[in-house]
């Protein structure tokens, strides 16, 4: 985990908003604990941790850094094949209904950003 963040600091582009320090580590650890407790007891911890790290950091990265970050994750977690995205059924259903009601184009990249914003809100504000 610390190795991943050290590699990120070395290899990813230098962006002002990137935070690979203790504050982010603490947030990832807290969220990982919450995710672990919410999953079945026999769930693969390595997969859960990789998914948590991926989901918590992807929204912060500029587009050019995303492939490198995903490659670093695959190198550090070779046994884990692309973990499934966590599903927020109520949020996704509500967002899709708002898209339809307001006649907005259902663009998958935008929808992903809505989910990432929700996940960030969970981490930062815990609702």
C-alpha positions in Angstrom: 0.0 0.0 0.0 2.8 2.4 0.9 4.7 1.1 -2.0 1.8 1.9 -4.3 1.6 5.5 -3.1 5.4 5.9 -3.3 5.3 4.7 -6.9 2.4 7.0 -7.7 4.4 10.0 -6.4 7.3 9.0 -8.5 5.6 8.0 -11.7 2.4 9.9 -12.1 2.3 13.4 -13.3 2.8 16.1 -10.7 -0.7 17.6 -10.0 -1.4 20.0 -7.2 -4.5 18.1 -6.1 -2.8 14.7 -5.8 -2.6 13.5 -2.2 -0.7 10.4 -1.5 0.2 11.3 2.1 -1.0 10.2 5.5 -4.4 11.8 5.2 -5.3 9.8 2.1 -3.8 6.6 3.6 -6.0 7.0 6.7 -9.1 7.6 4.5 -8.3 4.5 2.5 -7.8 2.4 5.6 -11.0 3.6 7.2 -13.0 3.0 4.0 -11.4 -0.5 3.6 -12.6 -1.4 7.1 -16.1 -0.2 6.3 -16.1 -2.2 3.0 -14.8 -5.3 4.7 -17.5 -5.1 7.4 -20.2 -4.6 4.8 -19.2 -7.6 2.7 -19.7 -11.3 3.4 -17.1 -12.8 5.8 -15.7 -15.1 3.0 -15.1 -12.1 0.6 -11.5 -11.9 -0.8 -9.8 -9.2 1.3 -7.2 -8.5 -1.4 -9.9 -7.9 -4.0 -11.8 -5.6 -1.6 -8.7 -3.6 -0.8 -7.7 -3.2 -4.4 -11.2 -2.1 -5.3 -11.3 0.4 -2.5 -7.9 1.9 -3.4 -8.9 2.0 -7.1 -12.3 3.6 -6.5 -11.0 6.1 -4.0 -8.2 7.3 -6.3 -9.5 7.1 -9.9 -11.7 10.1 -9.5 -8.8 12.3 -8.6 -6.5 11.3 -11.4 -6.1 13.2 -14.7 -6.9 11.1 -17.7 -3.3 10.6 -18.7 -2.4 9.0 -15.3 -5.3 6.5 -15.2 -3.7 3.8 -17.3 -0.5 4.0 -15.3 -2.3 3.9 -12.0 -4.3 0.8 -13.1 -1.1 -0.8 -14.3 0.6 -0.2 -10.9 -2.4 -1.7 -9.2 -2.2 -4.8 -11.4 1.5 -5.2 -10.7 0.9 -5.0 -6.9 -2.1 -7.2 -6.9 -1.3 -9.8 -9.6 -3.8 -12.4 -8.2 -6.7 -10.0 -8.4 -8.4 -9.7 -11.8 -10.2 -6.4 -12.4 -12.5 -6.3 -9.3 -16.1 -5.5 -9.9 -17.3 -1.9 -9.2 -19.3 -1.5 -6.1 -23.0 -1.1 -6.9 -25.1 1.6 -5.3 -28.5 0.5 -6.6 -30.5 3.4 -5.1 -28.1 6.1 -6.3 -27.8 4.6 -9.8 -31.6 4.2 -10.1 -32.2 7.8 -8.9 -29.6 9.2 -11.2 -31.0 7.3 -14.2 -34.5 8.6 -13.4 -33.2 12.2 -13.1 -31.4 11.8 -16.5 -34.6 10.6 -18.1 -36.8 13.2 -16.4 -34.5 16.1 -17.4 -33.9 14.7 -20.9 -30.1 14.6 -20.4 -28.0 12.4 -22.6 -27.1 9.3 -20.6 -23.3 9.5 -21.1 -21.5 6.6 -19.2 -18.4 8.7 -18.4 -20.6 11.4 -16.8 -22.6 8.7 -14.9 -19.3 7.3 -13.5 -18.3 10.7 -12.3 -21.7 11.0 -10.4 -20.9 7.7 -8.7 -17.3 8.8 -7.9 -18.7 12.0 -6.4 -21.0 10.0 -4.2 -18.2 7.7 -3.1 -16.0 10.8 -2.3 -18.9 12.2 -0.2 -19.2 8.9 1.7 -15.5 9.1 2.6 -15.4 12.8 3.4 -18.7 13.2 5.1 -19.8 9.7 5.9 -23.5 9.9 4.9 
